[in-house]
Amino acid sequence: MTTGTLLEVLIEIAGISKSEFAMDTFMTPSGLSLILSGKRLPGLKDKEDFCLQAASVLAGHIYEPNCFPKLQGPFPVIYDFHSRHELESFLQLALEYVIDRDLALANDQD
């Protein structure tokens, strides 16, 4: 799954519009569109801030007790998150991983 695909799925699970997500993460809708389409990825220096902000916004909309079934599409999650912070940390690491993988693929690296 690419960064854009994962983000699109998570935004849908969160039940928010792409423009709302863009505003909440301090992005322009066109900047988000470039990420979703795979034409652009957050730069290495911006990656951590982007992932932290995106995870915070998404966790705020997704978290509730027993929310893990919502995430079984993009993740083989068998663990229920006991706090919003746990979900936020999980989403941050997942986003960082997929961005790192996409950057490595774009630069022909392992």
C-alpha positions as a Markdown table, in Angstrom:
| # | Residue | x | y | z |
|---|---|---|---|---|
| 1 | Met | 0.0 | 0.0 | 0.0 |
| 2 | Thr | 1.4 | 3.4 | -1.0 |
| 3 | Thr | 1.4 | 6.5 | 1.2 |
| 4 | Gly | -1.4 | 8.1 | -0.8 |
| 5 | Thr | -3.5 | 4.9 | -0.6 |
| 6 | Leu | -3.0 | 4.5 | 3.1 |
| 7 | Leu | -3.8 | 8.2 | 3.8 |
| 8 | Glu | -6.9 | 8.0 | 1.6 |
| 9 | Val | -8.2 | 4.9 | 3.4 |
| 10 | Leu | -7.5 | 6.4 | 6.9 |
| 11 | Ile | -9.3 | 9.7 | 5.9 |
| 12 | Glu | -12.3 | 7.6 | 4.9 |
| 13 | Ile | -12.2 | 5.6 | 8.1 |
| 14 | Ala | -12.0 | 8.8 | 10.1 |
| 15 | Gly | -15.1 | 10.0 | 8.3 |
| 16 | Ile | -13.8 | 13.4 | 7.4 |
| 17 | Ser | -13.4 | 15.1 | 4.0 |
| 18 | Lys | -10.0 | 15.5 | 2.4 |
| 19 | Ser | -10.3 | 19.2 | 2.6 |
| 20 | Glu | -11.0 | 19.0 | 6.3 |
| 21 | Phe | -7.9 | 16.8 | 6.8 |
| 22 | Ala | -5.8 | 19.1 | 4.7 |
| 23 | Met | -6.8 | 22.1 | 6.8 |
| 24 | Asp | -6.4 | 20.3 | 10.1 |
| 25 | Thr | -2.9 | 19.2 | 9.1 |
| 26 | Phe | -2.0 | 22.7 | 7.9 |
| 27 | Met | -1.7 | 21.7 | 4.2 |
| 28 | Thr | -3.3 | 23.0 | 1.1 |
| 29 | Pro | -5.9 | 20.8 | -0.6 |
| 30 | Ser | -3.7 | 20.7 | -3.6 |
| 31 | Gly | -0.7 | 19.6 | -1.5 |
| 32 | Leu | -2.7 | 16.8 | -0.1 |
| 33 | Ser | -3.9 | 15.9 | -3.6 |
| 34 | Leu | -0.3 | 15.5 | -4.7 |
| 35 | Ile | 0.5 | 13.2 | -1.8 |
| 36 | Leu | -2.7 | 11.1 | -2.4 |
| 37 | Ser | -1.9 | 10.8 | -6.1 |
| 38 | Gly | 1.7 | 9.7 | -5.4 |
| 39 | Lys | 3.2 | 12.7 | -7.2 |
| 40 | Arg | 4.8 | 14.1 | -4.0 |
| 41 | Leu | 5.9 | 12.8 | -0.6 |
| 42 | Pro | 6.7 | 14.8 | 2.5 |
| 43 | Gly | 10.4 | 15.6 | 2.5 |
| 44 | Leu | 12.7 | 13.9 | 5.0 |
| 45 | Lys | 12.9 | 17.0 | 7.2 |
| 46 | Asp | 9.0 | 17.4 | 7.1 |
| 47 | Lys | 8.2 | 13.7 | 7.4 |
| 48 | Glu | 8.1 | 13.5 | 11.2 |
| 49 | Asp | 6.0 | 16.6 | 11.7 |
| 50 | Phe | 3.6 | 15.5 | 8.9 |
| 51 | Cys | 3.2 | 12.0 | 10.4 |
| 52 | Leu | 2.7 | 13.4 | 13.9 |
| 53 | Gln | 0.1 | 15.9 | 12.8 |
| 54 | Ala | -1.7 | 13.5 | 10.5 |
| 55 | Ala | -1.8 | 10.8 | 13.2 |
| 56 | Ser | -3.2 | 13.3 | 15.8 |
| 57 | Val | -5.9 | 14.4 | 13.4 |
| 58 | Leu | -6.9 | 10.9 | 12.4 |
| 59 | Ala | -6.7 | 9.4 | 15.9 |
| 60 | Gly | -9.0 | 12.2 | 17.1 |
| 61 | His | -11.7 | 11.1 | 14.6 |
| 62 | Ile | -11.1 | 7.3 | 14.8 |
| 63 | Tyr | -10.5 | 6.6 | 18.4 |
| 64 | Glu | -13.3 | 5.1 | 20.5 |
| 65 | Pro | -13.4 | 2.0 | 22.7 |
| 66 | Asn | -13.1 | -1.1 | 20.5 |
| 67 | Cys | -12.1 | 0.9 | 17.4 |
| 68 | Phe | -9.7 | -1.7 | 16.1 |
| 69 | Pro | -12.2 | -3.4 | 13.7 |
| 70 | Lys | -12.3 | -0.1 | 11.7 |
| 71 | Leu | -8.6 | -0.6 | 11.0 |
| 72 | Gln | -8.7 | -4.2 | 9.9 |
| 73 | Gly | -8.8 | -3.2 | 6.2 |
| 74 | Pro | -5.5 | -1.4 | 6.0 |
| 75 | Phe | -3.9 | -3.3 | 8.9 |
| 76 | Pro | -4.1 | -6.8 | 10.2 |
| 77 | Val | -4.8 | -5.3 | 13.7 |
| 78 | Ile | -5.6 | -7.8 | 16.4 |
| 79 | Tyr | -5.0 | -5.4 | 19.3 |
| 80 | Asp | -7.5 | -3.0 | 20.7 |
| 81 | Phe | -6.1 | 0.5 | 21.4 |
| 82 | His | -6.7 | 1.4 | 25.1 |
| 83 | Ser | -6.2 | 5.2 | 24.5 |
| 84 | Arg | -6.2 | 7.7 | 21.8 |
| 85 | His | -2.5 | 8.1 | 22.4 |
| 86 | Glu | -1.9 | 4.4 | 21.6 |
| 87 | Leu | -3.8 | 4.8 | 18.4 |
| 88 | Glu | -2.0 | 8.0 | 17.5 |
| 89 | Ser | 1.4 | 6.4 | 18.1 |
| 90 | Phe | 0.5 | 3.4 | 16.0 |
| 91 | Leu | -0.7 | 5.6 | 13.1 |
| 92 | Gln | 2.4 | 7.8 | 13.3 |
| 93 | Leu | 4.7 | 4.8 | 13.0 |
| 94 | Ala | 2.6 | 3.3 | 10.2 |
| 95 | Leu | 2.7 | 6.6 | 8.2 |
| 96 | Glu | 6.5 | 7.0 | 8.8 |
| 97 | Tyr | 7.0 | 3.4 | 7.6 |
| 98 | Val | 5.0 | 3.7 | 4.4 |
| 99 | Ile | 6.6 | 7.1 | 3.6 |
| 100 | Asp | 10.1 | 5.6 | 4.2 |
| 101 | Arg | 9.3 | 2.7 | 2.0 |
| 102 | Asp | 7.9 | 4.9 | -0.8 |
| 103 | Leu | 11.0 | 7.1 | -0.7 |
| 104 | Ala | 13.3 | 4.1 | -0.8 |
| 105 | Leu | 11.4 | 2.7 | -3.8 |
| 106 | Ala | 11.5 | 6.0 | -5.6 |
| 107 | Asn | 15.3 | 6.1 | -5.1 |
| 108 | Asp | 15.9 | 2.4 | -5.9 |
| 109 | Gln | 17.0 | 1.6 | -2.4 |
| 110 | Asp | 16.2 | -1.4 | -0.2 |
